[in-house]
């Protein structure tokens, strides 16, 4: 509980708006509820949300301490009352989440609670599976990330042991992730491996490719296979042999078959003709393929999870 005595700068403010300022991490819907059930009181009594506070009034807020914190990325989950998660799989250790295109995995600078990690943490906080005030340092975390406009499966760890194991297995290439994408044109040959050296220009948030090693560049390799084709478009399955920024997008564009809807590496004229504003790229399949002991997560070995990207139905018969 926290108590506030109204000074001249807050005199005349509505109760609900004062509560929003006093507890910046308290969602507006929850503040309205707390006023209604008298967990927020004025001068010891319940009050209407539109009550105008007077100089000298005492406001008592029976609200968890964390809601009074200043907004930060690590407490963004508190502002979310409806996480809106598409859960592919869940157990006591991990969540597999289907991230929609347009949603960031993590905040892109500054405070932003509209992220996948904030939704996941809000979900676990709401279920009582994660109690941040009882933890020394751990918070549920994403083990992999995908671009804002890429959709698909992202792994979230519920505990520190799961996070350590999954990160280790990703690093050792013991988790197989496959992508589906719609590209403009038809790749030649219709299957193969794209290789090159990738250099990231952080200021422009763009990568460039070279056939030869250059200073600051990292080797990138992507396998692809044509699954379906029409006169103008092809559906490809891709597998990352390395994990570089914008790897699939840049390498397919260099092949001459850019991803439909990709505004950075693709053809905007073609994108507009199809009405696509975001790249049609989805991390659609994940397989746990452990070749060494996975400890507490060994039960996942061999399990495979798959989703169907909605964009397939727009351009190809299922």
C-alpha positions in Angstrom: 0.0 0.0 0.0 1.1 3.5 -0.7 -0.4 6.7 0.6 -0.4 10.1 -1.2 -1.4 13.5 0.1 -2.7 15.7 -2.7 -0.7 18.9 -3.2 -1.5 21.9 -5.2 -0.1 20.5 -8.5 -2.5 17.5 -8.3 -5.5 19.3 -6.9 -8.4 19.1 -9.3 -7.2 16.0 -11.0 -9.6 13.1 -11.6 -8.9 10.1 -9.4 -8.4 7.7 -12.2 -5.9 10.0 -13.9 -4.0 10.6 -10.7 -3.8 6.8 -10.2 -2.3 6.4 -13.7 0.4 8.9 -12.8 1.1 7.6 -9.3 1.3 3.9 -10.5 2.7 4.2 -14.1 2.8 0.5 -14.6 -0.8 -0.2 -13.5 -2.9 -0.9 -16.6 -5.8 1.5 -17.0 -8.3 -1.3 -17.0 -6.9 -2.6 -13.7 -6.9 0.8 -12.1 -10.6 1.2 -13.0 -11.3 -2.2 -11.3 -9.3 -1.3 -8.2 -11.2 2.0 -7.9 -14.5 0.1 -8.3 -13.7 -2.6 -5.6 -12.2 0.1 -3.3 -8.6 -0.9 -3.4 -8.0 2.7 -4.3 -9.6 5.0 -1.6 -9.9 8.7 -1.0 -9.9 9.8 2.6 -10.5 6.3 3.7 -13.5 5.7 1.6 -14.3 4.4 -1.9 -14.8 7.0 -4.5 -15.9 7.4 -8.1 -13.2 7.3 -10.8 -14.1 10.8 -12.0 -13.9 12.3 -8.5 -11.9 15.6 -8.6 -9.2 15.5 -5.9 -8.9 18.4 -3.5 -5.9 19.9 -1.8 -5.0 17.8 1.3 -7.0 14.7 0.2 -5.4 11.4 1.1 -5.3 8.7 -1.5 -4.4 5.2 -0.5 -3.6 2.7 -3.2 -3.6 -1.0 -2.1 -1.6 -2.0 -5.2 1.4 -4.3 -5.6 4.7 -2.5 -5.3 5.9 -3.3 -8.8 3.1 -1.1 -10.3 4.7 2.0 -8.8 8.0 1.4 -10.7 9.1 3.6 -13.5 8.5 2.2 -17.0 11.4 0.0 -18.3 11.7 -2.8 -20.8 12.1 -5.3 -18.0 8.7 -4.4 -16.4 6.7 -3.8 -19.6 4.8 -7.0 -18.9 2.9 -5.2 -16.1 1.1 -3.0 -18.6 -0.4 -5.9 -20.5 -3.7 -7.3 -19.2 -4.5 -9.4 -22.3 -1.2 -11.0 -23.7 -2.9 -12.3 -26.9 -0.5 -15.2 -27.4 -0.8 -17.9 -30.0 0.7 -20.8 -28.1 1.9 -23.7 -30.3 3.1 -25.8 -27.3 3.6 -25.3 -23.6 5.0 -27.4 -20.7 6.6 -26.6 -17.4 9.9 -25.5 -19.0 9.2 -23.8 -22.4 6.6 -22.0 -24.5 6.5 -22.2 -28.3 4.9 -19.0 -29.5 3.6 -18.2 -33.0 4.7 -14.6 -33.4 2.5 -12.6 -35.9 4.2 -10.4 -38.5 4.4 -6.8 -37.3 5.2 -7.7 -33.7 8.7 -7.0 -32.2 10.4 -9.8 -30.2 12.1 -7.2 -28.1 11.9 -3.4 -27.7 13.7 -1.5 -30.5 15.1 1.2 -28.3 13.3 3.0 -25.4 10.3 1.7 -23.5 7.9 -0.4 -25.5 5.5 -2.9 -24.0 4.1 -4.1 -27.3 6.6 -6.9 -27.7 6.5 -10.7 -27.7 8.7 -11.0 -24.6 6.4 -8.6 -22.7 3.4 -10.7 -23.7 5.1 -13.9 -22.6 6.1 -12.5 -19.3 2.6 -11.1 -18.7 1.1 -14.5 -19.4 3.4 -16.3 -17.0 3.0 -13.5 -14.4 -0.8 -13.8 -14.7 -0.7 -17.6 -14.2 1.5 -17.2 -11.1 4.3 -19.3 -12.7 6.7 -16.4 -12.6 7.0 -14.2 -9.4 9.5 -11.5 -10.2 9.7 -10.2 -6.7 10.9 -13.7 -5.6 13.6 -14.0 -8.2 17.1 -12.7 -7.8 17.9 -12.2 -11.5 15.9 -14.6 -13.8 13.1 -13.5 -16.0 11.4 -15.6 -18.7 13.3 -15.0 -22.0 13.2 -15.7 -25.7 15.8 -18.1 -26.9 15.6 -17.0 -30.5 14.2 -14.0 -32.3 12.9 -13.2 -35.8 12.4 -10.0 -37.6 9.4 -7.7 -36.9 7.7 -8.5 -40.2 8.6 -12.2 -40.1 6.1 -14.5 -38.5 6.5 -17.9 -36.9 7.7 -20.0 -34.0 9.8 -18.5 -31.2 11.0 -20.4 -28.2 10.5 -18.9 -24.7 12.2 -20.4 -21.6 10.2 -20.4 -18.4 13.2 -21.1 -16.1 17.0 -20.6 -16.0 17.8 -24.2 -16.7 15.6 -24.4 -19.8 17.1 -21.1 -21.0 20.7 -22.4 -20.6 19.9 -25.7 -22.4 18.0 -24.2 -25.3 20.6 -21.6 -25.9 23.3 -24.3 -25.9 21.4 -26.4 -28.3 20.7 -23.5 -30.7 24.4 -22.7 -30.6 25.3 -26.3 -31.4 22.8 -26.5 -34.2 20.8 -29.2 -32.5 17.4 -27.4 -33.1 16.3 -27.5 -36.7 14.2 -24.5 -37.8 12.6 -24.3 -41.2 11.1 -21.4 -43.0 8.5 -21.0 -45.7 8.5 -18.0 -48.0 6.9 -16.7 -51.2 9.4 -15.3 -53.6 9.0 -13.4 -56.9 10.0 -15.5 -59.9 11.5 -19.0 -59.8 15.0 -19.8 -58.5 17.5 -21.5 -60.7 18.3 -24.2 -59.9 15.1 -25.0 -58.0 17.0 -26.2 -55.0 20.5 -25.6 -53.6 22.6 -23.8 -51.0 23.3 -20.1 -51.1 26.7 -19.1 -49.7 28.5 -15.8 -49.2 29.9 -13.3 -46.7 27.4 -11.0 -45.1 28.3 -7.5 -43.8 25.8 -5.6 -41.6 25.4 -1.8 -41.9 24.0 -1.1 -38.5 23.1 2.6 -39.3 21.0 1.6 -42.3 19.8 -1.7 -40.6 20.7 -3.5 -43.8 23.1 -6.2 -44.9 25.3 -6.6 -47.9 26.7 -9.7 -49.5 30.1 -10.6 -51.0 31.4 -13.7 -52.8 34.7 -13.3 -51.0 35.7 -12.7 -47.3 35.8 -9.0 -46.5 36.7 -7.2 -43.2 33.8 -7.3 -40.7 31.8 -9.8 -42.7 30.5 -13.2 -41.5 30.0 -16.3 -43.6 26.3 -17.0 -44.3 24.7 -20.2 -45.8 21.1 -21.0 -46.6 19.5 -24.1 -48.0 16.4 -23.7 -50.1 14.0 -26.0 -52.0 11.1 -25.0 -54.3 7.9 -26.5 -53.0 5.3 -25.0 -55.4 5.3 -22.5 -58.2 2.9 -20.4 -60.3 3.7 -18.2 -63.3 4.9 -15.4 -61.1 5.6 -16.7 -57.7 7.4 -19.6 -55.9 6.9 -21.2 -52.5 10.3 -22.1 -51.0 11.3 -24.0 -47.9 14.6 -22.6 -46.4 16.9 -23.8 -43.7 19.5 -21.7 -42.0 23.0 -23.3 -41.9 24.2 -20.1 -40.2 22.2 -17.5 -38.2 22.9 -14.0 -39.6 20.8 -10.9 -39.7 18.4 -10.7 -42.7 20.2 -13.8 -44.1 17.3 -15.4 -46.0 16.0 -12.1 -47.2 19.3 -10.8 -48.6 20.5 -14.1 -50.1 17.2 -14.8 -51.9 17.2 -11.2 -53.3 20.7 -11.7 -54.6 19.6 -14.9 -56.3 17.1 -12.8 -58.2 14.1 -14.1 -56.4 13.3 -11.5 -53.6 10.7 -12.3 -51.0 7.3 -10.9 -51.9 6.4 -7.9 -49.6 10.0 -7.3 -48.6 10.4 -3.5 -48.7 14.1 -3.5 -47.9 15.5 -6.2 -50.3 12.6 -6.8 -52.6 10.9 -5.1 -55.5 8.5 -2.4 -54.3 6.7 -2.2 -57.6 5.8 -5.9 -57.5 5.0 -5.7 -53.8 2.5 -3.0 -54.5 0.9 -4.9 -57.4 0.1 -7.7 -54.9 -0.8 -5.4 -52.1 1.9 -6.8 -49.8 3.5 -4.5 -47.2 5.5 -7.0 -45.2 7.7 -9.9 -46.2 6.0 -13.3 -46.6 8.4 -15.2 -44.5 7.5 -17.6 -41.7 9.5 -19.8 -39.3 7.0 -22.6 -39.7 8.6 -25.7 -38.4 10.9 -26.5 -35.4 12.4 -29.9 -34.6 14.4 -30.7 -31.4 17.3 -32.8 -32.8 19.6 -33.3 -29.9 22.8 -35.2 -30.5 24.1 -34.7 -27.0 22.4 -34.9 -23.6 19.8 -32.3 -23.0 19.3 -32.9 -19.3 15.9 -31.7 -18.1 14.8 -31.2 -21.7 15.7 -34.6 -23.0 12.0 -35.4 -23.3 11.8 -33.0 -26.2 14.3 -34.8 -28.3 12.8 -35.8 -31.7 9.6 -33.8 -31.2 8.5 -31.6 -34.1 6.1 -28.7 -34.2 4.7 -27.0 -37.3 2.3 -24.2 -38.2 0.7 -23.2 -41.5 1.4 -19.7 -42.6 -1.8 -17.9 -43.6 -0.2 -16.4 -46.7 0.1 -19.8 -48.4 -3.6 -19.9 -48.9 -3.5 -16.6 -50.6 -1.3 -17.7 -53.4 -1.1 -21.5 -53.5 -3.6 -24.3 -53.1 -3.0 -26.3 -49.9 
